[in-house]
Amino acid sequence: MKKFIILPIVLIFLTSCQAKYLTPEGERLVKNVATGCILGEIFFEDCKAGAAVTGAATVIDGQN
């Protein structure tokens, strides 16, 4: 349950600051991994698996 509280807070903090800590590609990766973690926890009760799948898919999709 802590993951559902901490992960969105970190995501909002990193993406809402005026200073750019993340590139647009990095923001996309963070958002997709966070979404994958939440969906993995809901459907499979395994945050790490969902995050790994969506993170890998994002990286593969970003390659040209």
Secondary structure, DSSP 8 states (H G I E B T S, - for coil): -HHHHHHHHHHHHHHHSSS--S-HHHHHHHHHHHHHHHHHHHHHS-HHHHHHHHHHHHHHHH--
